[in-house]
Amino acid sequence: MAATWEESVADSINAVYLLFSAYLVFVMQLGFAMLCAGSVRAKNATNIMLTNVVDAVVGSISYYLFGFAFAFGVGSTSNPFIGTRFFALNDIPNSTYDYSYFLYQLAFAIAVAGITSGSIAERTQFGAYLVYSFLLTGFVYPVVVHWVWSSAGWLSPSVTGSGLLFGSGAIDFAGSGAVHLVGGVAGLWGSLIEGPRVGRFDAFGQPVPMRGHNATLVVLGTFLLWFGWFGFNPGSFEKILVSYPDSWSEGNWTAIGRTAVTTTLSGAAAGLVTLFGKRLLVGHWDALDVCNGLLGGFVAITSGCSVVEPWAAILCGFFAACVLMGLNVVALKLKFDDPLEATQLHGGCGAWGLIFTGLFAKEEFVVQAYVSGATGVKRPFGLLMGGGWGLLGAQVVELLVITVWVSVTMGPLFFLLHKLRLLRISIDDEVAGLDISSHGGYAYNAHQEDVYPRFYTDYLRMQESPS
C-alpha cells in the first residue's frame, strides 16, 4: 500500500532529524581532535590530530564493510550474540531513512576509536593505530551494539515477548556502556601494555607533571563535544515524529527535549563539582580538569538520559565527577599513565552511568522510550525509584560482559603488537616527539624546550654514573 501524504511528510522529517543528529555526532570528531591536540605536549600535536583523522577514515571503511553487519545483521542464520548475516550498505533497503540510520550509527562507531587513541597517546607507533582502529570499529564495538541496540540482541530492552533479560533488558540509551565503556576498556589495555611515557614517574615512583600545551584547544574541543552531545543523546530517539498511542498530545518530541536537559544538567553538575574539588585538592582553579569533569558528566548520563528526571541527572553528574577524580588518584598510585584520562573518564564514568540508570530510571519514562508510551504496560525501573532489582541486574550484566569482551579481544591484540615490536616507539623518538620522528616536522615552529627536557638529560646522566 502506498504511503499517505501525511506518512511521507513524517518520514521525511524523521530522516532529516536523524541526519542532523548524525552531523552533530560527527562534529564530535572535531571536538576530540581539538581536545586531544591541546591535552598533549606540543611535539606530539600533529600525531594526535592525524590519529583522529585516521579514526574517521579507517573506521568509516571498516564499519561499512563489516561493522554494520555485526551490529544489525539479521536473517535465518543469526544468533543472539553476533549478527551473522554479512551485508554491506547496498544490501539494506534503498530508502532515505535506512541510509540516514547507517550514517548515524557510523558516527557513533568512529567515536569509539577516538576514545582509545587518547589512552595510548604520545608513545604509540602510527601503524598500531591503523590496526586497532580497524578491528575496534569493524568487529569489537559492533558486537556490543548487536547485544544492546539490535532488536535481536540478548541485552536489548526492545526485545518483544518474554525475551527480556530479567524482564527488563539493559537500558543503555545512547551508549555509556556500548560506546564509552568499550573505548575506555580498550584504552586501559593499550596503556597498561605499553607502560607509562618516558619521564612520567621519577626514580622514586612519584608522578612528574606532563600537562597539555594548549588550554585554548582543550576548551574549544570541550564545547564542540558538548554541542555534539545534543545529537548523541537526543538523537538516539532516531524519530522525532512518533506519537504515543494512548496520549496523542505527547510523543518523542516531548522526551527529546527532556533528554537534552538531562544531558546538560549532568555535565554542568560534574563540571562544577570538579571545579571546586580540584581547588581543594591542588590549591588552584584548573580549566583542563574542569573540562574533563564536564565530559565525565556527559559520559555518565548517556545511558539513562531519556529515562531519568532532571534532578537525578544532577546527581549523576555529581557522582561522575567524584568517580573521575577518585580514579585519577588511583591511577597515579598504580603508576598508570593515560595522557587524556580516557580510561578513567570514559571507562569509569561510563560504568557509573550504567549503574546510575539501574538506580534512578523512572517507569513512565522507560515506557515512553521503549514501549512508545503505551498505557497499562509494566517494566522494571530504577531500584531507588521502587522498581526492584531487574533493571539494575541487567545493567550490571552489561557492564561485566562488555569489560570481559573488550578485554579478551583488544587485550591480546595490543599484547601481540607489543611482542612484534609494532606498538611502542623507541625512547629516542618519544623524547624527540612523534611529530618529528614519524610525521616529518612539528605542528609549531618553535618549542625546543620540549625536545630534550631536563628529565631525559638527568636520565642519561644517571645511566652514565649509576652511583
C-alpha positions as CSV (number, residue, x, y, z in Angstrom):
1,M,0.0,0.0,0.0
2,A,1.3,3.4,-0.9
3,A,2.2,5.7,1.9
4,T,-0.2,8.6,2.6
5,W,0.8,12.2,2.2
6,E,1.0,12.6,6.0
7,E,3.1,9.5,6.3
8,S,5.5,10.7,3.6
9,V,5.9,14.0,5.4
10,A,6.5,12.4,8.7
11,D,9.1,10.0,7.2
12,S,10.9,13.0,5.6
13,I,11.0,14.9,8.8
14,N,12.3,11.9,10.7
15,A,15.0,11.3,8.1
16,V,16.1,15.0,8.3
17,Y,16.1,14.8,12.1
18,L,18.3,11.7,12.1
19,L,20.7,13.1,9.5
20,F,21.0,16.3,11.5
21,S,21.8,14.3,14.6
22,A,24.4,12.3,12.7
23,Y,26.0,15.6,11.7
24,L,26.1,16.7,15.3
25,V,27.7,13.4,16.4
26,F,30.3,13.7,13.6
27,V,31.2,17.2,14.8
28,M,32.4,15.4,17.9
29,Q,35.3,14.1,15.9
30,L,36.5,17.7,15.6
31,G,35.9,18.1,19.3
32,F,38.0,15.1,20.1
33,A,40.8,16.3,17.7
34,M,41.0,19.7,19.4
35,L,40.7,18.2,22.9
36,C,43.4,15.7,22.2
37,A,45.7,18.2,20.5
38,G,45.6,20.6,23.4
39,S,46.0,17.9,26.0
40,V,49.3,16.5,24.7
41,R,52.7,18.2,24.5
42,A,53.4,20.4,21.5
43,K,55.8,17.9,20.0
44,N,53.0,15.4,19.5
45,A,50.3,17.7,18.3
46,T,50.4,16.6,14.6
47,N,50.4,13.0,15.5
48,I,47.4,13.1,17.8
49,M,45.4,15.1,15.2
50,L,46.3,12.6,12.5
51,T,45.1,9.7,14.6
52,N,41.7,11.4,14.9
53,V,41.6,11.7,11.2
54,V,42.6,8.0,10.8
55,D,39.8,7.0,13.3
56,A,37.3,8.6,10.9
57,V,38.6,7.4,7.6
58,V,39.6,3.9,8.6
59,G,36.6,3.5,10.8
60,S,34.2,4.5,8.0
61,I,35.5,1.8,5.7
62,S,35.7,-0.8,8.4
63,Y,32.2,-0.1,9.6
64,Y,30.8,-0.2,6.0
65,L,32.5,-3.5,5.2
66,F,31.9,-5.4,8.4
67,G,30.8,-3.4,11.4
68,F,27.2,-2.6,10.3
69,A,26.6,-6.3,9.6
70,F,27.8,-7.4,13.0
71,A,25.7,-4.7,14.7
72,F,22.4,-5.0,12.9
73,G,22.6,-8.1,10.7
74,V,19.5,-10.3,10.8
75,G,18.4,-13.4,9.0
76,S,17.8,-17.1,9.4
77,T,21.4,-17.8,10.5
78,S,21.5,-15.0,13.1
79,N,22.1,-15.8,16.7
80,P,21.7,-13.7,19.9
81,F,25.4,-12.9,20.2
82,I,26.6,-11.8,16.8
83,G,24.6,-10.7,13.7
84,T,25.8,-13.3,11.2
85,R,24.3,-12.1,8.0
86,F,27.1,-10.2,6.4
87,F,26.0,-7.3,4.2
88,A,27.3,-4.0,3.0
89,L,25.3,-0.8,2.8
90,N,24.0,-1.6,-0.6
91,D,22.2,-4.7,0.8
92,I,19.9,-2.7,3.1
93,P,16.6,-1.4,1.7
94,N,17.2,1.6,-0.6
95,S,15.4,4.3,1.3
96,T,16.4,7.6,2.7
97,Y,15.7,6.5,6.3
98,D,17.9,3.5,6.1
99,Y,20.9,5.4,4.7
100,S,20.3,8.0,7.4
101,Y,20.4,5.3,10.1
102,F,23.6,3.9,8.7
103,L,25.3,7.3,8.8
104,Y,24.1,7.9,12.3
105,Q,25.5,4.6,13.6
106,L,28.7,5.2,11.7
107,A,29.2,8.5,13.5
108,F,29.0,6.6,16.8
109,A,31.4,3.8,15.7
110,I,34.2,6.2,14.8
111,A,33.9,7.9,18.1
112,V,34.9,4.7,19.9
113,A,38.4,4.5,18.4
114,G,38.9,8.2,19.2
115,I,38.4,7.4,22.9
116,T,41.1,4.7,22.8
117,S,43.6,6.8,21.0
118,G,43.8,9.2,23.9
119,S,44.9,6.5,26.3
120,I,47.9,5.5,24.2
121,A,48.9,9.0,23.0
122,E,52.5,10.3,22.8
123,R,54.2,6.9,22.6
124,T,52.5,4.6,20.0
125,Q,53.6,3.7,16.5
126,F,51.3,5.0,13.9
127,G,50.8,1.6,12.3
128,A,49.4,0.3,15.5
129,Y,46.7,2.9,15.3
130,L,45.6,1.6,11.9
131,V,45.4,-1.9,13.1
132,Y,43.5,-1.4,16.4
133,S,41.1,1.2,14.8
134,F,40.1,-1.2,12.0
135,L,39.4,-4.1,14.4
136,L,37.7,-2.0,17.1
137,T,35.3,-0.3,14.7
138,G,34.7,-3.3,12.4
139,F,34.2,-6.0,15.0
140,V,34.7,-5.4,18.7
141,Y,32.3,-2.4,19.1
142,P,29.6,-3.7,16.6
143,V,29.2,-7.0,18.5
144,V,28.4,-5.0,21.7
145,V,26.0,-2.8,19.7
146,H,24.3,-6.0,18.5
147,W,23.8,-7.2,22.1
148,V,22.4,-3.9,23.4
149,W,20.8,-2.0,20.5
150,S,19.7,-4.6,17.9
151,S,16.2,-5.9,18.3
152,A,17.7,-9.4,18.3
153,G,20.3,-8.6,21.0
154,W,20.2,-10.6,24.2
155,L,20.7,-7.5,26.3
156,S,18.3,-5.3,24.4
157,P,15.4,-3.7,26.2
158,S,13.4,-3.6,23.0
159,V,13.0,-7.4,22.5
160,T,9.4,-8.3,22.3
161,G,7.7,-11.1,24.3
162,S,9.4,-12.9,27.1
163,G,13.0,-12.5,25.9
164,L,14.0,-9.5,28.1
165,L,16.9,-10.2,30.4
166,F,15.5,-10.2,34.0
167,G,12.2,-9.0,32.4
168,S,13.9,-5.7,31.7
169,G,16.8,-5.7,29.3
170,A,19.7,-3.3,29.8
171,I,19.0,0.4,29.2
172,D,21.9,2.0,27.5
173,F,20.1,4.6,25.6
174,A,23.0,6.4,23.8
175,G,26.0,4.3,24.9
176,S,27.6,4.9,28.3
177,G,28.5,1.2,28.0
178,A,28.2,0.4,24.3
179,V,30.4,3.4,23.3
180,H,32.3,4.8,26.2
181,L,33.0,1.7,28.3
182,V,34.1,-0.1,25.2
183,G,36.6,2.7,24.3
184,G,37.7,3.0,27.9
185,V,38.5,-0.7,28.4
186,A,40.3,-0.9,25.1
187,G,42.4,2.1,26.2
188,L,43.1,0.5,29.5
189,W,44.7,-2.5,28.0
190,G,46.6,-0.4,25.4
191,S,48.0,1.9,28.1
192,L,48.8,-1.0,30.5
193,I,50.7,-3.0,27.9
194,E,52.6,0.0,26.6
195,G,53.5,1.3,30.0
196,P,53.9,5.0,31.1
197,R,55.5,7.6,29.0
198,V,59.3,8.3,29.5
199,G,59.6,10.6,32.5
200,R,56.0,10.3,33.7
201,F,57.3,8.9,37.0
202,D,60.6,9.7,38.6
203,A,63.1,7.3,40.1
204,F,61.1,7.2,43.3
205,G,57.8,6.4,41.6
206,Q,56.4,9.9,42.1
207,P,54.4,11.4,39.2
208,V,56.0,14.1,37.1
209,P,53.5,16.6,35.6
210,M,53.1,16.4,31.8
211,R,50.4,19.0,31.2
212,G,48.9,19.6,27.8
213,H,50.4,22.5,25.9
214,N,47.2,24.5,24.8
215,A,44.3,25.2,27.1
216,T,42.5,27.1,24.3
217,L,42.3,23.9,22.2
218,V,41.1,21.9,25.2
219,V,38.2,24.4,25.9
220,L,37.3,24.6,22.3
221,G,37.2,20.8,22.0
222,T,35.1,20.5,25.1
223,F,32.4,22.9,23.8
224,L,32.4,21.2,20.5
225,L,31.8,17.9,22.2
226,W,29.1,19.5,24.4
227,F,27.4,20.7,21.1
228,G,27.8,17.2,19.6
229,W,26.2,15.5,22.6
230,F,22.9,17.1,21.6
231,G,23.0,14.7,18.7
232,F,24.5,11.9,20.6
233,N,21.8,11.7,23.3
234,P,18.5,13.3,22.0
235,G,19.3,12.0,18.5
236,S,19.2,8.4,19.8
237,F,15.4,8.6,19.6
238,E,16.0,8.4,15.9
239,K,12.5,9.6,15.0
240,I,11.1,12.8,16.3
241,L,7.5,12.4,14.9
242,V,6.3,9.4,16.9
243,S,3.0,9.9,18.7
244,Y,2.3,7.8,21.8
245,P,-0.8,5.6,21.1
246,D,-2.6,6.4,24.3
247,S,-1.7,10.1,24.5
248,W,-1.9,12.0,21.2
249,S,-0.7,15.2,22.8
250,E,2.6,13.6,23.6
251,G,5.3,11.9,21.6
252,N,9.1,11.6,21.1
253,W,9.3,15.4,20.7
254,T,8.5,15.8,24.4
255,A,11.0,13.2,25.5
256,I,13.7,14.6,23.2
257,G,13.6,18.0,25.0
258,R,13.9,16.4,28.4
259,T,16.8,14.3,27.2
260,A,18.7,17.4,26.1
261,V,18.1,19.0,29.5
262,T,19.2,15.9,31.5
263,T,22.4,15.8,29.3
264,T,23.2,19.4,30.0
265,L,22.5,19.3,33.8
266,S,24.7,16.2,34.3
267,G,27.6,17.7,32.5
268,A,27.2,21.1,34.3
269,A,27.0,19.4,37.7
270,A,30.1,17.4,37.1
271,G,32.0,20.4,35.9
272,L,31.0,22.4,38.9
273,V,32.0,19.6,41.3
274,T,35.3,19.2,39.6
275,L,36.0,22.9,39.7
276,F,35.7,23.1,43.5
277,G,37.0,19.6,44.1
278,K,40.3,20.2,42.3
279,R,40.5,23.6,44.0
280,L,40.5,21.8,47.3
281,L,42.9,19.1,46.2
282,V,45.6,21.1,44.3
283,G,45.0,24.6,45.6
284,H,44.1,26.4,42.4
285,W,41.4,26.6,39.7
286,D,42.2,24.3,36.8
287,A,40.4,24.7,33.5
288,L,41.7,21.5,32.0
289,D,40.4,19.4,34.8
290,V,37.1,21.1,34.8
291,C,36.7,20.3,31.1
292,N,37.4,16.6,31.8
293,G,34.9,16.7,34.7
294,L,32.3,18.2,32.4
295,L,32.8,15.4,29.8
296,G,32.6,12.8,32.6
297,G,29.1,14.0,33.4
298,F,28.1,13.7,29.8
299,V,29.5,10.2,29.5
300,A,27.7,9.1,32.6
301,I,24.2,10.5,31.7
302,T,24.4,9.0,28.2
303,S,23.0,5.7,29.4
304,G,19.9,7.0,31.2
305,C,19.4,10.4,29.6
306,S,15.9,9.5,28.3
307,V,14.6,7.7,31.4
308,V,15.6,9.9,34.4
309,E,14.3,13.2,35.9
310,P,16.4,16.4,35.6
311,W,17.1,16.3,39.4
312,A,18.5,12.8,39.0
313,A,20.8,14.0,36.2
314,I,22.4,16.5,38.6
315,L,23.1,13.6,41.0
316,C,24.5,11.6,38.1
317,G,27.0,14.4,37.3
318,F,27.9,14.9,40.9
319,F,29.0,11.3,41.4
320,A,30.5,11.1,37.9
321,A,32.9,13.9,39.0
322,C,33.7,12.0,42.2
323,V,34.4,8.8,40.2
324,L,36.7,10.6,37.8
325,M,38.7,12.4,40.5
326,G,38.9,9.2,42.6
327,L,40.1,7.1,39.6
328,N,42.7,9.7,38.7
329,V,44.2,9.4,42.2
330,V,44.2,5.6,42.0
331,A,45.8,5.7,38.6
332,L,48.8,7.8,39.9
333,K,49.1,5.4,42.9
334,L,49.3,2.5,40.5
335,K,51.7,4.3,38.1
336,F,49.1,4.1,35.3
337,D,49.6,6.7,32.6
338,D,46.7,7.7,30.4
339,P,47.6,11.1,28.9
340,L,43.9,12.2,28.4
341,E,42.4,10.3,31.3
342,A,40.3,8.4,28.7
343,T,40.2,5.2,30.7
344,Q,39.1,6.9,33.9
345,L,36.7,9.3,32.1
346,H,35.1,7.1,29.5
347,G,35.6,3.7,31.3
348,G,34.9,4.8,34.9
349,C,32.2,7.3,34.2
350,G,30.6,5.0,31.6
351,A,30.4,2.2,34.2
352,W,28.9,4.6,36.7
353,G,26.3,5.7,34.1
354,L,25.1,2.1,33.7
355,I,24.7,1.7,37.4
356,F,23.0,5.1,37.8
357,T,20.4,4.1,35.3
358,G,19.6,1.0,37.2
359,L,19.1,3.1,40.3
360,F,17.2,6.2,39.1
361,A,15.2,5.2,35.9
362,K,11.6,6.3,36.1
363,E,9.0,3.8,35.0
364,E,6.9,6.4,33.0
365,F,10.0,7.4,31.0
366,V,11.1,3.8,30.4
367,V,7.7,3.1,28.9
368,Q,7.9,6.2,26.8
369,A,11.4,5.4,25.4
370,Y,10.9,1.6,24.8
371,V,7.1,1.0,24.6
372,S,6.1,4.2,22.8
373,G,4.2,5.5,25.9
374,A,1.6,2.7,25.9
375,T,-0.6,2.6,29.0
376,G,-1.0,-0.5,31.1
377,V,2.5,-1.7,30.4
378,K,4.7,-2.6,33.3
379,R,8.5,-2.6,33.0
380,P,11.2,-2.8,35.7
381,F,12.7,0.6,36.5
382,G,15.2,2.1,38.9
383,L,15.8,0.4,42.2
384,L,15.8,3.6,44.2
385,M,12.6,4.6,42.5
386,G,10.8,1.5,43.7
387,G,11.3,-0.6,40.6
388,G,13.0,-3.6,42.0
389,W,16.3,-5.3,41.1
390,G,15.5,-6.4,37.5
391,L,16.9,-3.3,35.7
392,L,19.9,-2.9,38.0
393,G,20.8,-6.6,37.5
394,A,20.7,-6.2,33.7
395,Q,22.9,-3.1,33.9
396,V,25.5,-4.9,36.0
397,V,25.4,-7.8,33.5
398,E,26.0,-5.3,30.6
399,L,28.9,-3.7,32.5
400,L,30.6,-7.1,33.1
401,V,30.1,-8.6,29.7
402,I,31.4,-5.5,27.9
403,T,34.5,-5.4,30.1
404,V,35.2,-9.1,29.5
405,W,34.5,-9.0,25.8
406,V,36.7,-6.0,25.1
407,S,39.4,-7.4,27.4
408,V,39.6,-10.8,25.5
409,T,39.7,-9.1,22.1
410,M,41.7,-5.9,22.4
411,G,44.0,-7.1,25.2
412,P,45.6,-9.9,23.1
413,L,45.7,-7.6,20.1
414,F,47.8,-5.0,22.0
415,F,49.9,-7.7,23.5
416,L,50.6,-9.2,20.1
417,L,51.6,-5.8,18.7
418,H,53.8,-5.3,21.7
419,K,55.6,-8.6,21.2
420,L,56.1,-7.9,17.5
421,R,57.5,-4.5,18.5
422,L,54.9,-2.8,16.5
423,L,53.2,-0.9,19.4
424,R,55.6,1.5,21.1
425,I,58.1,3.9,19.6
426,S,61.7,4.0,20.8
427,I,62.8,6.1,23.7
428,D,64.8,8.5,21.5
429,D,61.8,9.0,19.2
430,E,59.5,9.5,22.2
431,V,61.8,12.2,23.6
432,A,62.2,13.9,20.3
433,G,58.4,13.8,19.7
434,L,56.2,11.8,17.3
435,D,55.8,14.8,15.1
436,I,59.5,14.9,14.1
437,S,60.1,11.2,14.2
438,S,57.0,10.0,12.4
439,H,55.4,12.9,10.6
440,G,58.3,15.0,9.2
441,G,58.0,18.1,11.3
442,Y,56.4,19.8,14.3
443,A,53.0,21.4,14.4
444,Y,54.5,24.6,15.6
445,N,57.6,26.5,14.5
446,A,59.5,26.5,17.8
447,H,59.2,24.5,21.0
448,Q,62.7,23.3,21.5
449,E,62.2,23.2,25.2
450,D,60.1,20.0,24.6
451,V,62.7,18.2,22.5
452,Y,65.3,17.5,25.2
453,P,63.6,18.0,28.5
454,R,65.7,18.1,31.7
455,F,64.3,14.8,32.9
456,Y,65.8,13.0,29.9
457,T,69.2,14.7,30.4
458,D,69.1,13.6,34.0
459,Y,68.2,10.1,32.9
460,L,71.2,9.9,30.6
461,R,73.5,11.2,33.4
462,M,72.2,8.5,35.8
463,Q,72.9,5.8,33.2
464,E,76.5,7.0,32.9
465,S,77.0,7.4,36.6
466,P,74.7,4.9,38.4
467,S,76.2,5.8,41.8
